[in-house]
Amino acid sequence: MESVLGVSGNQVFLYPASDLAVVVSEHNPAEILNQKSGVDHARVIADCFQHSTVLPFRFGTIFNDDDSLRKSIRSNQRQFLGHIDKLRGKTEMHLKILVDDCCSHTAGKRAPAEGASREYFTTLRENAARQRERQTRARAVSFQMHRLFMPLDEEVSCRLTDSGKMMLDVAHLIDRKGVERYLNKFSATCAVMREYQMQLSGPWPPYHFVHRLTCGTHSHQQQLAVAVPIPATASSLVESLPEPIAVLA
């Protein structure tokens, strides 16, 4: 890890913790974590991801001292090892799909003051109906993508853009050995489904799925940590070298 620098260019260290290793860097509480810090954090995670299974801590996870770090890892070791087992050999592909708004012909209305009761409730019903129609369309597109790519797991969100289109953000968890097949499937899908504007990025460390697994596991401490694979400032957990490592960077 000598060539890898963490947040603010600080040296990154490996702390052995039984079957895990934690990747960390020192942090001065007087320094404010900013966007560049997040980039530094992500770079460390991405680098660790090239060599091992990584379980990233959220950016900005801080421990006050070495003892609090080791205590946290010990108390959560079973959960961490279970999460690493689920993510071993996996990677994340990220799709952005731009879809025409199925309700663009009926622009949403602003509900009048509650005093105008009939018009008020009519507008609420119409807006609710449009929202259900959009959700149905988004689910249909998401289901199409699931059948085409057959991911091991997925995270999907949808929002309206300023241009009036619907943007679906789709994170697919796949086997790292299946990246080439996934890329080929994406190229074929773009050629056939021209009604959608699609963008693909990856392979990435499985950020979406790590945070789902670890939600509620971490306690709030003080010293930056990151479980690998994840960007540096907060730490990460990685399997014991050359297996998993946890990183605080």
C-alpha positions in Angstrom: 0.0 0.0 0.0 3.1 2.3 0.0 2.1 3.9 -3.4 -1.5 4.5 -2.4 -2.3 7.9 -0.7 -5.5 8.5 1.2 -7.5 11.7 2.0 -5.4 14.9 1.8 -2.5 12.8 0.5 -2.0 11.0 3.9 -0.2 7.7 4.0 -2.5 4.7 3.9 -2.0 1.8 6.4 -3.2 -1.8 6.7 -4.4 -2.9 10.2 -4.7 -6.7 10.5 -7.8 -7.7 12.3 -8.1 -11.5 12.4 -9.4 -12.6 9.0 -9.7 -9.0 7.9 -7.5 -6.1 7.2 -8.6 -2.5 7.6 -7.2 0.2 5.3 -6.9 3.5 7.1 -5.2 6.9 7.0 -4.7 9.5 9.8 -7.1 12.5 9.8 -6.8 15.9 11.4 -10.2 16.8 12.8 -9.5 20.4 12.0 -9.5 19.6 8.3 -12.9 19.8 6.6 -13.8 16.9 4.4 -14.8 18.1 0.9 -15.4 16.8 -2.6 -11.7 16.2 -3.2 -11.6 14.2 0.0 -14.4 12.0 -1.4 -12.4 11.5 -4.7 -9.4 10.5 -2.7 -11.5 8.1 -0.7 -12.9 6.5 -3.8 -9.5 6.2 -5.4 -8.2 4.1 -2.5 -11.3 1.8 -2.6 -11.0 1.4 -6.4 -7.3 0.5 -6.0 -8.0 -2.1 -3.3 -10.9 -3.5 -5.4 -8.3 -4.5 -8.1 -6.6 -6.9 -5.6 -9.2 -8.1 -3.2 -12.8 -8.3 -2.0 -13.6 -5.0 -0.3 -16.3 -3.9 2.1 -16.2 -0.1 2.1 -17.2 2.0 5.1 -19.2 5.1 4.3 -17.1 8.1 3.4 -16.3 10.1 6.5 -16.3 7.2 8.9 -13.9 8.2 11.7 -12.4 6.5 14.7 -10.8 8.4 17.6 -8.0 6.0 18.1 -6.6 2.5 17.2 -8.5 0.8 20.1 -11.9 2.1 19.0 -11.2 0.9 15.5 -10.1 -2.6 16.6 -13.1 -2.8 19.0 -15.5 -1.9 16.2 -14.1 -4.5 13.9 -14.1 -7.2 16.6 -17.7 -6.6 17.6 -18.9 -6.6 14.0 -16.5 -9.2 12.6 -19.2 -11.9 12.0 -21.4 -9.6 10.0 -18.4 -8.2 8.0 -17.3 -11.7 7.1 -20.8 -12.6 6.0 -21.0 -9.5 3.8 -17.7 -10.2 2.2 -18.8 -13.8 1.4 -21.8 -12.3 -0.4 -19.8 -9.9 -2.4 -16.7 -12.0 -3.1 -16.0 -12.1 -6.8 -18.8 -9.6 -7.5 -18.8 -6.2 -9.2 -21.4 -3.5 -10.0 -22.5 -2.2 -13.4 -24.4 1.1 -13.5 -27.1 1.9 -16.1 -28.7 5.3 -16.7 -31.8 5.0 -18.8 -33.6 8.1 -20.2 -37.3 7.4 -21.0 -40.0 9.7 -22.3 -42.4 10.7 -19.6 -45.6 8.7 -20.2 -47.6 11.6 -18.6 -46.0 14.5 -20.5 -49.3 15.1 -22.3 -50.9 16.0 -19.0 -48.7 18.3 -17.1 -49.0 18.1 -13.3 -51.2 20.6 -11.7 -50.6 22.6 -8.5 -53.3 21.8 -6.0 -55.3 24.9 -5.1 -55.8 26.0 -1.5 -57.6 23.5 0.6 -60.6 25.8 0.8 -61.6 25.0 -2.8 -62.4 21.5 -1.8 -63.8 19.9 -5.0 -61.0 21.3 -7.3 -58.4 20.5 -4.6 -59.3 16.8 -4.3 -59.7 16.4 -8.1 -56.2 17.8 -8.6 -54.8 15.5 -5.9 -56.4 12.5 -7.6 -55.1 13.5 -11.0 -51.5 14.0 -9.7 -51.6 10.7 -7.8 -52.8 8.9 -11.0 -49.9 10.4 -13.0 -47.5 9.3 -10.3 -48.8 5.7 -10.4 -48.6 5.7 -14.2 -44.9 6.8 -14.0 -44.2 4.1 -11.4 -45.8 1.5 -13.6 -43.7 2.6 -16.6 -40.5 2.6 -14.5 -41.2 -0.9 -13.2 -41.8 -2.1 -16.7 -38.5 -0.7 -18.0 -36.7 -2.1 -14.9 -38.2 -5.5 -15.5 -37.1 -5.4 -19.1 -33.5 -4.6 -18.0 -33.6 -7.4 -15.4 -34.7 -10.0 -18.0 -32.1 -8.9 -20.5 -29.1 -8.7 -18.1 -30.1 -11.2 -15.4 -28.1 -9.6 -12.6 -27.5 -11.3 -9.3 -29.1 -8.4 -7.5 -30.2 -4.8 -8.4 -31.0 -1.4 -7.0 -33.3 0.9 -9.0 -34.4 4.5 -8.6 -36.3 6.8 -10.8 -36.7 10.6 -11.0 -38.0 13.3 -13.4 -35.3 15.4 -15.1 -35.5 19.1 -15.9 -36.1 18.2 -19.5 -39.3 16.4 -18.5 -38.0 12.9 -19.1 -37.8 10.0 -16.6 -34.3 8.9 -15.6 -33.8 5.4 -14.3 -30.7 4.7 -12.3 -30.1 1.0 -12.3 -27.3 -0.7 -10.3 -26.7 -4.4 -11.3 -24.6 -6.7 -9.2 -22.9 -9.3 -11.4 -20.0 -11.8 -11.3 -16.7 -10.2 -12.2 -16.1 -12.9 -14.7 -19.3 -11.9 -16.5 -18.3 -8.3 -17.3 -17.5 -9.0 -21.0 -20.8 -10.7 -21.5 -22.6 -7.9 -19.8 -20.9 -5.3 -22.1 -21.9 -7.3 -25.2 -25.5 -7.5 -24.0 -25.5 -3.8 -23.5 -24.3 -3.1 -27.0 -27.0 -5.4 -28.4 -29.7 -3.8 -26.3 -28.8 -0.3 -27.4 -29.1 -1.4 -31.0 -32.5 -2.8 -30.5 -34.1 -0.6 -27.9 -33.7 2.8 -29.7 -36.6 4.4 -27.9 -34.4 4.6 -24.8 -31.2 6.7 -24.3 -28.9 4.4 -22.3 -25.5 5.0 -20.6 -23.3 2.4 -19.0 -20.5 2.7 -16.5 -18.4 0.1 -14.7 -17.2 -2.3 -13.5 -17.3 -0.6 -10.1 -16.9 -1.8 -6.5 -20.4 -2.8 -5.4 -21.2 0.5 -3.6 -25.0 0.2 -3.7 -25.0 -3.3 -2.3 -22.3 -2.8 0.3 -24.3 0.1 1.9 -27.4 -2.0 1.9 -25.7 -4.8 3.7 -23.9 -2.6 6.2 -26.8 -0.2 7.0 -27.0 0.1 10.7 -23.8 -2.0 11.3 -21.3 0.9 11.8 -21.2 2.9 15.0 -20.2 6.5 14.9 -16.6 6.7 16.0 -13.8 9.2 15.2 -10.8 8.4 12.9 -11.4 8.0 9.1 -12.1 4.5 8.0 -13.0 2.6 4.8 -13.8 -1.0 4.1 -12.2 -2.0 0.9 -13.1 -1.7 -1.8 -14.2 1.9 -1.3 -12.8 5.4 -1.7 -10.4 6.6 0.9 -11.1 8.9 3.9 -13.5 6.6 5.6 -12.2 3.0 6.0 -12.8 -0.3 4.3 -12.7 -3.9 5.3 -10.9 -6.4 3.1 -10.4 -10.1 3.4 -7.1 -11.0 5.0 -4.4 -10.4 2.4 -4.3 -11.5 -0.3 -8.0 -11.9 0.6 -10.4 -9.3 2.1 -9.2 -6.0 3.5 -11.0 -3.3 5.5 -10.1 0.3 4.8 -10.1 3.6 6.7 -8.4 6.1 4.4 
